Amino acid sequence: MDRLAALEAFARVAETGSFSAAARGLNLSKSLISRQVSALEAELGARLISRTTRSLTLTEAGRGYYEQVTRILAQMEEADLSVSQLQATPRGRLRINAPMSFSLLRLAPALPDFLALYPEIEVDMVMNDRRVDLMEEGFDLAIRIGRLADSSLVARKLGPMQRLIVASPAYLAEHGTPKMPADLRRHACLCYSNADTIDEWRFCEPDGRPISIEVKGRVRANNGDLLRIAALRGLGFVDLPNFLVAADIDSGALVPVLQDYIRQDGGVYAVYPHARYLPPKIRVFIDFLAERWGGAEWPDIVP
């Protein structure tokens, strides 16, 4: 058995969830990939992949082995490519997924400078607020905002992101200002439907203890701009990142509340599938954004 080829076959099957997809990616036959994985399992004396007629899943042993294998393969490829990749000119199409509002406000103004630095890169932007499957939908990377859920994706923090709970002065004049998070139960709240917990907002006590408050309201949406407009029109409180509402706060159109209780554990992240090496076009884009956004608070950033 060619041990390296078997490790590569197993890793590709684990990443794609399919013997056929792994075979296409490695330009080999499906039967050869299957034999390589079976031979690896026989040598290890352990089942790595659970196979059914409908799906493939890693066993507990397979998950642990995959983590080790990807590190080994990454080190080998990085060693082989260290000279050529460092000298290579970043080029090709870079397919990016990012939230709509953030893309328009912060990412779009940065793109001309990036493209001027790397004239052989093309950018294909897909903007929406849902969490896409990067591998399934063919993205090189995604920009994500807030707290990251656990996943197999690699993440790099690009900059800070502050949460703010805001409402209009008119709403506060009519309904009052909450003094603590529990007071929000008596108020109308505008909920972001793509959040991990749509009707539950997270805070922390002054001693750092996390708390969650169930909220309700008549409006929910999968886009922050719509919720911002609803808040400006006096429909209730909204939990949004500072890059969306900083100008409204400065003008007095929105008023922040409960600032001492807001958990500031999020950020702006680049996420991408685990790769044995990072292509130059992805590496330089992430480095560019990290340098551009990494040192300042969002309200003070000049796009």
Backbone as CSV, one residue per row, in Angstrom:
resi,resn,N_x,N_y,N_z,CA_x,CA_y,CA_z,C_x,C_y,C_z
1,MET,0.839,-1.195,0.000,0.000,0.000,0.000,0.877,1.250,0.000
2,ASP,0.548,2.168,-0.883,1.204,3.474,-0.890,0.572,4.296,0.230
3,ARG,1.297,4.414,1.342,0.722,5.018,2.540,0.309,6.481,2.294
4,LEU,1.147,7.245,1.630,0.820,8.643,1.384,-0.427,8.772,0.516
5,ALA,-0.513,7.941,-0.537,-1.688,7.996,-1.408,-2.949,7.624,-0.636
6,ALA,-2.829,6.639,0.264,-3.988,6.238,1.061,-4.416,7.341,2.013
7,LEU,-3.451,8.036,2.616,-3.786,9.153,3.497,-4.469,10.273,2.727
8,GLU,-3.973,10.564,1.534,-4.593,11.601,0.712,-6.006,11.201,0.306
9,ALA,-6.201,9.925,-0.038,-7.529,9.451,-0.416,-8.494,9.564,0.763
10,PHE,-8.058,9.119,1.946,-8.914,9.203,3.130,-9.268,10.659,3.447
11,ALA,-8.273,11.552,3.410,-8.532,12.958,3.724,-9.522,13.572,2.747
12,ARG,-9.383,13.262,1.461,-10.290,13.836,0.460,-11.710,13.294,0.630
13,VAL,-11.850,12.003,0.952,-13.182,11.446,1.207,-13.808,12.114,2.429
14,ALA,-13.014,12.311,3.481,-13.520,12.957,4.691,-13.971,14.380,4.410
15,GLU,-13.226,15.096,3.572,-13.543,16.494,3.273,-14.772,16.630,2.386
16,THR,-14.924,15.727,1.426,-16.018,15.849,0.459,-17.251,15.049,0.851
17,GLY,-17.069,14.055,1.740,-18.185,13.199,2.110,-18.621,12.255,1.017
18,SER,-17.717,11.978,0.072,-18.101,11.167,-1.078,-16.875,10.527,-1.701
19,PHE,-16.943,9.225,-1.996,-15.864,8.564,-2.723,-15.783,9.091,-4.156
20,SER,-16.949,9.362,-4.750,-16.948,9.852,-6.126,-16.307,11.229,-6.224
21,ALA,-16.663,12.117,-5.305,-16.086,13.468,-5.322,-14.590,13.419,-5.044
22,ALA,-14.195,12.551,-4.130,-12.768,12.408,-3.840,-12.022,11.908,-5.070
23,ALA,-12.606,10.964,-5.760,-11.963,10.431,-6.968,-11.816,11.510,-8.042
24,ARG,-12.860,12.317,-8.219,-12.781,13.394,-9.209,-11.702,14.399,-8.817
25,GLY,-11.639,14.741,-7.542,-10.652,15.711,-7.099,-9.229,15.227,-7.257
26,LEU,-9.016,13.931,-7.110,-7.672,13.365,-7.219,-7.395,12.802,-8.611
27,ASN,-8.397,12.870,-9.488,-8.268,12.359,-10.856,-7.929,10.863,-10.850
28,LEU,-8.634,10.128,-9.991,-8.465,8.691,-9.886,-9.832,8.031,-9.988
29,SER,-9.844,6.719,-10.069,-11.118,6.011,-10.134,-11.715,5.871,-8.736
30,LYS,-13.036,5.808,-8.689,-13.727,5.624,-7.418,-13.315,4.315,-6.761
31,SER,-13.147,3.254,-7.563,-12.791,1.948,-6.993,-11.403,1.985,-6.359
32,LEU,-10.458,2.720,-6.974,-9.123,2.826,-6.396,-9.172,3.574,-5.069
33,ILE,-9.923,4.658,-5.011,-10.054,5.403,-3.756,-10.627,4.503,-2.668
34,SER,-11.642,3.743,-3.012,-12.262,2.840,-2.037,-11.266,1.796,-1.541
35,ARG,-10.473,1.250,-2.460,-9.481,0.243,-2.057,-8.417,0.859,-1.160
36,GLN,-7.994,2.069,-1.459,-6.967,2.711,-0.639,-7.467,2.950,0.781
37,VAL,-8.695,3.423,0.903,-9.249,3.665,2.234,-9.448,2.351,2.984
38,SER,-9.930,1.330,2.299,-10.116,0.029,2.932,-8.788,-0.558,3.392
39,ALA,-7.745,-0.402,2.575,-6.428,-0.903,2.954,-5.895,-0.157,4.176
40,LEU,-6.147,1.129,4.235,-5.715,1.921,5.390,-6.442,1.464,6.646
41,GLU,-7.731,1.224,6.542,-8.497,0.745,7.689,-8.007,-0.629,8.144
42,ALA,-7.702,-1.486,7.167,-7.208,-2.823,7.511,-5.870,-2.737,8.239
43,GLU,-4.995,-1.874,7.783,-3.694,-1.743,8.429,-3.823,-1.175,9.833
44,LEU,-4.746,-0.240,10.010,-4.936,0.371,11.328,-5.753,-0.514,12.253
45,GLY,-6.525,-1.409,11.682,-7.391,-2.252,12.500,-8.553,-1.486,13.081
46,ALA,-9.037,-0.471,12.356,-10.134,0.351,12.865,-10.949,0.864,11.697
47,ARG,-12.253,0.964,11.891,-13.121,1.550,10.892,-13.028,3.062,10.984
48,LEU,-12.686,3.728,9.873,-12.554,5.178,9.841,-13.794,5.864,9.292
49,ILE,-14.468,5.191,8.362,-15.626,5.782,7.695,-16.795,4.808,7.795
50,SER,-17.924,5.326,8.248,-19.149,4.529,8.296,-19.890,4.732,6.989
51,ARG,-20.113,3.650,6.261,-20.717,3.724,4.934,-22.143,3.190,4.969
52,THR,-23.062,3.946,4.375,-24.413,3.457,4.123,-24.708,3.698,2.654
53,THR,-25.863,3.260,2.199,-26.225,3.471,0.794,-26.499,4.938,0.499
54,ARG,-26.766,5.725,1.553,-27.127,7.127,1.357,-26.032,8.110,1.721
55,SER,-25.152,7.760,2.642,-24.196,8.757,3.115,-22.948,8.105,3.674
56,LEU,-21.926,8.946,3.852,-20.678,8.553,4.496,-20.443,9.484,5.674
57,THR,-20.074,8.928,6.812,-19.739,9.748,7.974,-18.482,9.185,8.627
58,LEU,-17.697,10.064,9.210,-16.512,9.621,9.930,-16.909,9.000,11.254
59,THR,-16.259,7.907,11.602,-16.430,7.338,12.932,-15.670,8.195,13.939
60,GLU,-15.822,7.877,15.221,-15.076,8.610,16.242,-13.575,8.481,15.998
61,ALA,-13.123,7.247,15.680,-11.709,7.054,15.364,-11.323,7.809,14.101
62,GLY,-12.232,7.842,13.130,-11.953,8.541,11.878,-11.802,10.036,12.063
63,ARG,-12.616,10.626,12.924,-12.512,12.066,13.160,-11.165,12.426,13.778
64,GLY,-10.755,11.649,14.773,-9.462,11.919,15.388,-8.310,11.696,14.419
65,TYR,-8.425,10.657,13.608,-7.362,10.344,12.645,-7.297,11.423,11.561
66,TYR,-8.468,11.915,11.135,-8.503,12.957,10.105,-7.771,14.215,10.574
67,GLU,-7.965,14.606,11.824,-7.276,15.787,12.341,-5.762,15.616,12.268
68,GLN,-5.287,14.419,12.611,-3.847,14.156,12.559,-3.347,14.110,11.109
69,VAL,-4.114,13.458,10.251,-3.699,13.300,8.857,-3.611,14.641,8.150
70,THR,-4.597,15.516,8.374,-4.567,16.809,7.697,-3.357,17.629,8.119
71,ARG,-2.974,17.526,9.377,-1.780,18.254,9.816,-0.527,17.705,9.137
72,ILE,-0.445,16.378,9.037,0.720,15.762,8.401,0.787,16.155,6.926
73,LEU,-0.335,16.050,6.226,-0.342,16.392,4.807,-0.066,17.871,4.578
74,ALA,-0.590,18.711,5.468,-0.328,20.144,5.338,1.147,20.449,5.489
75,GLN,1.787,19.813,6.458,3.220,20.042,6.661,4.026,19.581,5.457
76,MET,3.643,18.441,4.874,4.352,17.933,3.716,4.184,18.858,2.512
77,GLU,2.950,19.302,2.270,2.727,20.166,1.117,3.376,21.529,1.320
78,GLU,3.308,22.037,2.547,3.942,23.324,2.809,5.452,23.236,2.582
79,ALA,6.042,22.105,2.958,7.472,21.933,2.718,7.769,21.888,1.223
80,ASP,6.952,21.148,0.472,7.169,21.042,-0.968,6.952,22.369,-1.692
81,LEU,5.977,23.153,-1.166,5.578,24.352,-1.885,6.153,25.637,-1.305
82,SER,6.985,25.514,-0.285,7.443,26.699,0.431,8.135,27.697,-0.482
83,VAL,8.964,27.193,-1.397,9.676,28.109,-2.283,8.766,28.613,-3.396
84,SER,8.104,27.702,-4.090,7.309,28.103,-5.251,6.116,28.964,-4.865
85,GLN,5.453,28.639,-3.743,4.279,29.405,-3.362,4.653,30.800,-2.883
86,LEU,5.751,30.913,-2.174,6.159,32.227,-1.705,6.508,33.137,-2.879
87,GLN,7.013,32.540,-3.951,7.412,33.336,-5.107,6.288,33.506,-6.120
88,ALA,5.226,32.723,-5.972,4.156,32.751,-6.968,3.378,34.055,-6.902
89,THR,2.936,34.519,-8.049,2.090,35.706,-8.111,0.653,35.303,-7.830
90,PRO,0.005,35.916,-6.840,-1.403,35.586,-6.577,-2.242,35.863,-7.816
91,ARG,-3.010,34.883,-8.217,-3.807,35.046,-9.437,-5.028,34.149,-9.361
92,GLY,-5.966,34.403,-10.267,-7.142,33.561,-10.389,-8.382,34.201,-9.803
93,ARG,-9.491,33.486,-9.903,-10.772,33.987,-9.406,-10.901,33.692,-7.920
94,LEU,-11.258,34.699,-7.144,-11.459,34.574,-5.705,-12.949,34.704,-5.435
95,ARG,-13.586,33.600,-5.015,-15.036,33.602,-4.811,-15.317,33.780,-3.325
96,ILE,-16.018,34.863,-3.001,-16.206,35.285,-1.619,-17.692,35.367,-1.305
97,ASN,-18.068,34.903,-0.113,-19.417,35.107,0.402,-19.331,36.041,1.602
98,ALA,-20.233,37.010,1.683,-20.201,37.966,2.791,-21.596,38.511,3.032
99,PRO,-21.870,38.982,4.272,-23.182,39.574,4.556,-23.433,40.816,3.707
100,MET,-24.694,41.029,3.360,-25.054,42.102,2.448,-24.665,43.480,2.979
101,SER,-25.115,43.822,4.176,-24.887,45.179,4.688,-23.407,45.443,4.896
102,PHE,-22.705,44.490,5.482,-21.279,44.676,5.730,-20.517,44.820,4.418
103,SER,-20.918,44.051,3.416,-20.242,44.123,2.118,-20.353,45.513,1.515
104,LEU,-21.544,46.084,1.571,-21.756,47.391,0.960,-21.043,48.499,1.729
105,LEU,-21.043,48.389,3.063,-20.479,49.462,3.872,-18.965,49.383,4.020
106,ARG,-18.411,48.173,4.129,-16.999,48.042,4.473,-16.175,47.271,3.454
107,LEU,-16.749,46.224,2.877,-15.950,45.397,1.990,-15.828,46.021,0.600
108,ALA,-16.927,46.509,0.061,-16.879,47.101,-1.287,-15.887,48.261,-1.378
109,PRO,-15.830,49.170,-0.394,-14.843,50.261,-0.505,-13.397,49.784,-0.449
110,ALA,-13.155,48.595,0.120,-11.788,48.086,0.217,-11.326,47.383,-1.054
111,LEU,-12.270,46.899,-1.874,-11.906,46.083,-3.029,-11.040,46.813,-4.057
112,PRO,-11.302,48.079,-4.393,-10.446,48.725,-5.398,-8.970,48.745,-5.000
113,ASP,-8.680,49.002,-3.729,-7.285,49.012,-3.282,-6.669,47.621,-3.387
114,PHE,-7.452,46.602,-3.031,-6.938,45.233,-3.123,-6.656,44.854,-4.574
115,LEU,-7.580,45.153,-5.469,-7.409,44.786,-6.877,-6.260,45.562,-7.514
116,ALA,-6.023,46.769,-7.042,-4.880,47.529,-7.565,-3.563,46.882,-7.172
117,LEU,-3.527,46.272,-5.978,-2.310,45.607,-5.517,-2.075,44.282,-6.239
118,TYR,-3.177,43.594,-6.615,-3.068,42.254,-7.195,-3.855,42.210,-8.505
119,PRO,-3.283,42.699,-9.587,-4.018,42.828,-10.847,-4.383,41.505,-11.505
120,GLU,-3.801,40.391,-11.061,-4.124,39.100,-11.685,-5.177,38.320,-10.906
121,ILE,-5.782,38.952,-9.891,-6.876,38.330,-9.141,-8.204,38.911,-9.614
122,GLU,-9.181,38.043,-9.812,-10.558,38.447,-10.093,-11.404,38.129,-8.871
123,VAL,-12.334,39.008,-8.517,-13.187,38.814,-7.345,-14.614,38.532,-7.792
124,ASP,-15.164,37.446,-7.267,-16.562,37.069,-7.504,-17.261,37.123,-6.148
125,MET,-18.028,38.193,-5.907,-18.689,38.409,-4.623,-20.126,37.910,-4.666
126,VAL,-20.506,37.115,-3.669,-21.898,36.703,-3.487,-22.319,37.209,-2.113
127,MET,-23.291,38.104,-2.087,-23.691,38.748,-0.835,-25.055,38.244,-0.386
128,ASN,-25.109,37.695,0.797,-26.367,37.344,1.455,-26.078,37.140,2.936
129,ASP,-27.126,37.035,3.732,-26.957,36.960,5.176,-27.122,35.547,5.731
130,ARG,-27.242,34.560,4.860,-27.347,33.195,5.364,-25.968,32.562,5.491
131,ARG,-25.866,31.520,6.280,-24.612,30.799,6.437,-24.500,29.761,5.329
132,VAL,-23.657,30.020,4.361,-23.519,29.112,3.230,-22.577,27.971,3.590
133,ASP,-22.695,26.879,2.862,-21.754,25.774,2.948,-20.641,26.071,1.940
134,LEU,-19.464,26.431,2.439,-18.412,26.905,1.546,-18.005,25.848,0.534
135,MET,-17.798,24.630,0.982,-17.333,23.587,0.070,-18.430,23.184,-0.902
136,GLU,-19.648,23.043,-0.403,-20.747,22.613,-1.254,-21.042,23.648,-2.345
137,GLU,-20.905,24.951,-2.007,-21.272,26.007,-2.936,-20.072,26.650,-3.626
138,GLY,-18.882,26.105,-3.397,-17.725,26.499,-4.172,-17.109,27.840,-3.825
139,PHE,-17.167,28.234,-2.540,-16.557,29.489,-2.131,-15.133,29.254,-1.625
140,ASP,-14.263,30.217,-1.914,-12.909,30.168,-1.369,-12.887,30.568,0.090
141,LEU,-13.701,31.554,0.450,-13.779,31.992,1.843,-15.051,32.782,2.039
142,ALA,-15.380,33.022,3.314,-16.532,33.844,3.666,-16.110,34.839,4.733
143,ILE,-16.795,35.975,4.760,-16.648,36.942,5.835,-17.849,36.761,6.753
144,ARG,-17.587,36.571,8.038,-18.668,36.364,8.992,-18.526,37.320,10.168
145,ILE,-19.672,37.714,10.712,-19.743,38.750,11.725,-20.315,38.168,13.004
146,GLY,-19.741,38.566,14.149,-20.299,38.166,15.433,-19.531,37.040,16.082
147,ARG,-20.237,36.167,16.778,-19.641,35.017,17.431,-19.698,33.836,16.475
148,LEU,-18.590,33.137,16.328,-18.550,31.991,15.419,-19.016,30.729,16.128
149,ALA,-19.862,29.980,15.441,-20.238,28.663,15.950,-19.099,27.684,15.692
150,ASP,-19.067,26.609,16.476,-18.056,25.582,16.277,-18.256,24.947,14.899
151,SER,-17.160,24.747,14.185,-17.238,24.109,12.879,-15.845,23.618,12.505
152,SER,-15.767,22.944,11.366,-14.483,22.462,10.866,-13.746,23.522,10.061
153,LEU,-14.345,24.704,9.899,-13.715,25.755,9.123,-12.565,26.395,9.890
154,VAL,-11.604,26.894,9.145,-10.509,27.674,9.715,-10.955,29.127,9.776
155,ALA,-10.690,29.809,10.883,-11.126,31.194,11.044,-9.952,32.082,11.428
156,ARG,-9.935,33.290,10.893,-8.965,34.307,11.294,-9.704,35.616,11.565
157,LYS,-9.478,36.177,12.724,-10.143,37.432,13.079,-9.502,38.577,12.318
158,LEU,-10.346,39.379,11.659,-9.869,40.492,10.852,-9.991,41.832,11.572
159,GLY,-10.910,41.913,12.502,-11.113,43.177,13.197,-12.162,43.048,14.273
160,PRO,-12.334,44.102,15.062,-13.302,44.067,16.162,-14.718,44.316,15.668
161,MET,-15.679,43.930,16.473,-17.076,44.206,16.176,-17.797,44.395,17.506
162,GLN,-18.422,45.546,17.682,-19.130,45.849,18.915,-20.625,45.698,18.701
163,ARG,-21.292,44.994,19.598,-22.751,44.898,19.573,-23.350,46.123,20.253
164,LEU,-24.502,46.546,19.760,-25.224,47.649,20.374,-26.718,47.339,20.373
165,ILE,-27.373,47.631,21.493,-28.830,47.572,21.569,-29.316,49.002,21.463
166,VAL,-30.128,49.279,20.441,-30.528,50.661,20.177,-32.027,50.750,19.930
167,ALA,-32.548,51.949,20.150,-33.936,52.271,19.817,-33.998,53.758,19.508
168,SER,-35.105,54.177,18.923,-35.254,55.590,18.577,-35.640,56.399,19.810
169,PRO,-35.333,57.696,19.832,-35.782,58.546,20.939,-37.302,58.536,21.102
170,ALA,-38.034,58.454,19.994,-39.491,58.435,20.080,-39.982,57.184,20.803
171,TYR,-39.382,56.042,20.488,-39.787,54.809,21.178,-39.476,54.909,22.665
172,LEU,-38.295,55.397,23.014,-37.916,55.501,24.418,-38.818,56.474,25.160
173,ALA,-39.207,57.582,24.505,-40.081,58.547,25.152,-41.452,57.950,25.450
174,GLU,-41.915,57.080,24.572,-43.250,56.490,24.768,-43.239,55.287,25.702
175,HIS,-42.163,54.466,25.632,-42.170,53.187,26.348,-41.156,53.101,27.483
176,GLY,-40.259,54.066,27.587,-39.282,54.041,28.655,-37.990,53.359,28.251
177,THR,-36.955,53.569,29.080,-35.623,53.017,28.814,-35.348,51.852,29.757
178,PRO,-34.979,50.683,29.243,-34.675,49.543,30.125,-33.427,49.818,30.953
179,LYS,-33.460,49.412,32.201,-32.318,49.587,33.098,-31.458,48.337,33.195
180,MET,-32.056,47.191,32.900,-31.343,45.919,32.920,-31.922,45.028,31.832
181,PRO,-31.170,43.996,31.397,-31.645,43.177,30.273,-33.033,42.588,30.462
182,ALA,-33.388,42.188,31.684,-34.698,41.576,31.904,-35.842,42.518,31.544
183,ASP,-35.589,43.826,31.570,-36.642,44.776,31.223,-37.073,44.649,29.769
184,LEU,-36.217,44.079,28.919,-36.562,43.949,27.502,-37.755,43.030,27.282
185,ARG,-38.069,42.192,28.263,-39.226,41.302,28.111,-40.521,42.096,27.964
186,ARG,-40.528,43.342,28.420,-41.732,44.175,28.351,-41.731,45.093,27.133
187,HIS,-40.726,44.948,26.276,-40.591,45.847,25.131,-40.700,45.086,23.814
188,ALA,-40.964,45.851,22.762,-40.923,45.293,21.411,-39.467,45.201,20.964
189,CYS,-39.073,44.038,20.473,-37.704,43.818,20.008,-37.736,43.311,18.573
190,LEU,-36.825,43.820,17.769,-36.734,43.481,16.354,-35.648,42.427,16.193
191,CYS,-35.989,41.265,15.682,-35.097,40.105,15.756,-34.500,39.746,14.388
192,TYR,-33.239,39.399,14.433,-32.500,38.985,13.240,-32.685,37.480,13.062
193,SER,-33.341,37.086,11.980,-33.760,35.691,11.841,-32.640,34.740,11.448
194,ASN,-31.465,35.246,11.074,-30.338,34.362,10.786,-29.447,34.131,11.995
195,ALA,-29.808,34.697,13.134,-29.013,34.501,14.348,-29.157,33.076,14.854
196,ASP,-28.154,32.632,15.620,-28.217,31.286,16.194,-29.428,31.145,17.108
197,THR,-29.720,32.186,17.874,-30.888,32.197,18.754,-31.710,33.434,18.413
198,ILE,-32.777,33.257,17.642,-33.508,34.377,17.077,-34.178,35.209,18.160
199,ASP,-34.870,34.569,19.079,-35.668,35.277,20.085,-34.994,35.274,21.453
200,GLU,-33.684,35.109,21.476,-32.956,35.082,22.739,-31.702,35.928,22.583
201,TRP,-31.628,37.023,23.334,-30.478,37.910,23.270,-29.558,37.641,24.445
202,ARG,-28.268,37.664,24.175,-27.278,37.306,25.182,-26.642,38.553,25.791
203,PHE,-26.505,38.516,27.116,-25.876,39.602,27.851,-24.954,38.994,28.897
204,CYS,-24.356,39.870,29.690,-23.602,39.386,30.837,-23.828,40.336,32.001
205,GLU,-23.860,39.774,33.213,-23.962,40.572,34.417,-22.662,41.342,34.628
206,PRO,-22.685,42.389,35.454,-21.442,43.120,35.730,-20.310,42.243,36.241
207,ASP,-20.639,41.112,36.875,-19.587,40.215,37.359,-19.089,39.257,36.273
208,GLY,-19.612,39.401,35.039,-19.170,38.562,33.938,-20.020,37.336,33.695
209,ARG,-21.001,37.081,34.544,-21.846,35.890,34.387,-22.759,36.056,33.182
210,PRO,-22.745,35.102,32.233,-23.600,35.236,31.042,-25.070,35.007,31.370
211,ILE,-25.936,35.763,30.722,-27.375,35.586,30.867,-28.017,35.694,29.487
212,SER,-29.171,35.072,29.333,-29.932,35.143,28.088,-31.339,35.623,28.406
213,ILE,-31.856,36.503,27.576,-33.183,37.071,27.776,-34.044,36.742,26.568
214,GLU,-35.198,36.159,26.813,-36.136,35.883,25.728,-36.860,37.170,25.364
215,VAL,-36.822,37.517,24.099,-37.442,38.754,23.625,-38.515,38.428,22.596
216,LYS,-39.369,39.412,22.344,-40.415,39.209,21.344,-40.754,40.547,20.704
217,GLY,-41.315,40.464,19.528,-41.715,41.654,18.804,-42.467,41.269,17.555
218,ARG,-42.929,42.257,16.833,-43.771,42.004,15.661,-42.982,41.929,14.368
219,VAL,-41.674,42.212,14.425,-40.865,42.220,13.206,-39.625,41.369,13.402
220,ARG,-39.373,40.514,12.458,-38.101,39.804,12.358,-37.694,39.781,10.892
221,ALA,-36.393,39.769,10.641,-35.910,39.817,9.257,-34.514,39.224,9.198
222,ASN,-34.101,38.832,7.987,-32.772,38.239,7.807,-31.759,39.248,7.297
223,ASN,-32.052,40.542,7.481,-31.141,41.591,7.026,-31.117,42.715,8.047
224,GLY,-29.908,43.136,8.428,-29.775,44.151,9.454,-30.254,45.520,9.028
225,ASP,-30.124,45.867,7.736,-30.574,47.183,7.285,-32.073,47.364,7.477
226,LEU,-32.839,46.321,7.181,-34.286,46.424,7.376,-34.608,46.634,8.846
227,LEU,-33.937,45.891,9.731,-34.183,46.038,11.164,-33.768,47.428,11.648
228,ARG,-32.676,47.945,11.114,-32.244,49.302,11.469,-33.317,50.320,11.103
229,ILE,-33.886,50.197,9.901,-34.926,51.132,9.474,-36.160,51.014,10.364
230,ALA,-36.498,49.784,10.730,-37.640,49.584,11.629,-37.396,50.258,12.974
231,ALA,-36.166,50.160,13.483,-35.845,50.822,14.744,-35.911,52.333,14.595
232,LEU,-35.422,52.874,13.484,-35.493,54.317,13.246,-36.930,54.813,13.206
233,ARG,-37.849,53.950,12.751,-39.264,54.328,12.672,-40.009,54.089,13.969
234,GLY,-39.265,53.697,15.027,-39.876,53.594,16.346,-40.568,52.288,16.650
235,LEU,-40.188,51.201,15.951,-40.876,49.932,16.156,-40.287,49.095,17.282
236,GLY,-39.176,49.530,17.905,-38.654,48.777,19.035,-37.145,48.789,19.106
237,PHE,-36.628,47.912,19.961,-35.183,47.765,20.138,-34.630,46.786,19.116
238,VAL,-33.357,46.998,18.745,-32.693,46.066,17.839,-31.262,45.868,18.312
239,ASP,-30.754,44.660,18.117,-29.387,44.275,18.479,-28.591,44.191,17.179
240,LEU,-27.698,45.189,16.949,-26.980,45.264,15.683,-25.512,45.588,15.915
241,PRO,-24.642,45.266,14.954,-23.232,45.646,15.067,-23.048,47.136,14.854
242,ASN,-21.972,47.665,15.441,-21.776,49.111,15.435,-21.579,49.692,14.031
243,PHE,-21.035,48.921,13.089,-20.823,49.513,11.761,-22.140,49.877,11.088
244,LEU,-23.255,49.254,11.511,-24.552,49.564,10.922,-25.211,50.790,11.540
245,VAL,-24.961,51.053,12.823,-25.746,52.080,13.518,-24.897,53.217,14.073
246,ALA,-23.586,53.207,13.850,-22.725,54.247,14.432,-23.149,55.643,13.983
247,ALA,-23.439,55.810,12.689,-23.827,57.125,12.187,-25.154,57.576,12.788
248,ASP,-26.087,56.636,12.986,-27.381,56.979,13.583,-27.216,57.398,15.041
249,ILE,-26.302,56.761,15.743,-26.039,57.146,17.135,-25.408,58.530,17.180
250,ASP,-24.464,58.773,16.288,-23.821,60.087,16.248,-24.828,61.195,15.970
251,SER,-25.806,60.919,15.125,-26.799,61.936,14.771,-27.917,62.049,15.795
252,GLY,-28.005,61.091,16.716,-29.083,61.094,17.695,-30.334,60.390,17.231
253,ALA,-30.310,59.793,16.022,-31.497,59.105,15.507,-31.757,57.795,16.238
254,LEU,-30.700,57.193,16.788,-30.830,55.989,17.609,-30.044,56.194,18.896
255,VAL,-30.515,55.556,19.960,-29.898,55.717,21.279,-29.492,54.340,21.796
256,PRO,-28.220,54.153,22.182,-27.804,52.858,22.742,-28.240,52.719,24.201
257,VAL,-28.568,51.496,24.584,-28.964,51.201,25.968,-28.228,49.952,26.441
258,LEU,-28.213,49.742,27.742,-27.697,48.509,28.367,-26.253,48.220,27.988
259,GLN,-25.457,49.255,27.779,-24.088,49.036,27.311,-23.233,48.278,28.321
260,ASP,-23.515,48.410,29.606,-22.726,47.714,30.619,-23.021,46.221,30.661
261,TYR,-24.061,45.783,29.941,-24.471,44.383,30.004,-24.187,43.611,28.709
262,ILE,-23.631,44.269,27.715,-23.495,43.624,26.403,-22.197,42.839,26.336
263,ARG,-22.286,41.589,25.936,-21.108,40.744,25.742,-20.399,41.154,24.455
264,GLN,-19.133,41.533,24.568,-18.344,41.941,23.405,-17.327,40.841,23.078
265,ASP,-17.834,39.713,22.604,-16.963,38.564,22.324,-17.004,38.167,20.855
266,GLY,-17.444,39.088,20.010,-17.508,38.775,18.592,-16.433,39.497,17.807
267,GLY,-16.552,39.453,16.505,-15.581,40.115,15.652,-15.960,39.942,14.195
268,VAL,-15.083,40.400,13.337,-15.202,40.185,11.894,-14.168,39.127,11.519
269,TYR,-14.609,38.043,10.890,-13.741,36.898,10.639,-13.726,36.532,9.162
270,ALA,-12.581,36.053,8.718,-12.490,35.326,7.453,-12.492,33.845,7.793
271,VAL,-13.362,33.091,7.157,-13.410,31.650,7.381,-13.252,30.948,6.043
272,TYR,-12.572,29.813,6.079,-12.335,29.066,4.849,-12.162,27.598,5.181
273,PRO,-12.427,26.708,4.220,-12.296,25.279,4.488,-10.862,24.908,4.823
274,HIS,-10.716,23.896,5.646,-9.374,23.409,5.970,-8.682,22.984,4.687
275,ALA,-7.496,23.524,4.484,-6.744,23.212,3.264,-5.342,22.770,3.631
276,ARG,-4.743,21.962,2.779,-3.394,21.500,3.066,-2.388,22.624,2.849
277,TYR,-2.733,23.574,2.045,-1.982,24.828,1.980,-2.963,25.909,1.532
278,LEU,-2.671,27.138,1.883,-3.560,28.242,1.555,-3.108,28.857,0.242
279,PRO,-3.947,28.813,-0.794,-3.557,29.411,-2.070,-3.196,30.886,-1.907
280,PRO,-2.238,31.367,-2.684,-1.810,32.762,-2.533,-2.943,33.773,-2.649
281,LYS,-3.909,33.541,-3.536,-4.983,34.516,-3.716,-5.805,34.679,-2.436
282,ILE,-5.986,33.583,-1.671,-6.725,33.667,-0.413,-5.857,34.296,0.664
283,ARG,-4.609,33.873,0.726,-3.706,34.372,1.770,-3.557,35.883,1.683
284,VAL,-3.334,36.425,0.475,-3.092,37.862,0.367,-4.364,38.660,0.644
285,PHE,-5.535,38.106,0.302,-6.783,38.808,0.584,-7.022,38.900,2.088
286,ILE,-6.820,37.797,2.786,-7.008,37.811,4.236,-6.002,38.745,4.899
287,ASP,-4.742,38.684,4.468,-3.718,39.579,5.033,-4.072,41.042,4.785
288,PHE,-4.582,41.340,3.596,-4.950,42.716,3.251,-6.046,43.236,4.181
289,LEU,-7.098,42.429,4.383,-8.194,42.873,5.235,-7.768,42.977,6.693
290,ALA,-6.957,42.038,7.159,-6.504,42.082,8.550,-5.685,43.340,8.807
291,GLU,-4.851,43.716,7.852,-4.054,44.931,8.022,-4.933,46.175,7.955
292,ARG,-5.937,46.144,7.104,-6.806,47.314,6.931,-7.736,47.523,8.116
293,TRP,-8.241,46.431,8.678,-9.289,46.525,9.697,-8.837,46.183,11.117
294,GLY,-7.665,45.651,11.259,-7.316,45.043,12.537,-7.112,45.972,13.702
295,GLY,-6.783,47.248,13.480,-6.373,48.067,14.603,-7.356,49.093,15.092
296,ALA,-8.495,49.248,14.444,-9.393,50.348,14.805,-10.779,49.850,15.171
297,GLU,-11.496,50.647,15.946,-12.900,50.374,16.200,-13.703,50.811,14.970
298,TRP,-14.764,50.077,14.655,-15.482,50.297,13.398,-16.007,51.716,13.216
299,PRO,-16.549,52.388,14.234,-17.056,53.735,13.950,-15.980,54.709,13.486
300,ASP,-14.714,54.428,13.814,-13.637,55.339,13.467,-12.940,54.965,12.158
301,ILE,-13.312,53.840,11.564,-12.639,53.404,10.346,-13.106,54.226,9.155
302,VAL,-12.195,54.716,8.382,-12.522,55.359,7.108,-12.433,54.288,6.026
303,PRO,-13.527,53.923,5.370,-13.479,52.842,4.379,-12.471,53.135,3.269
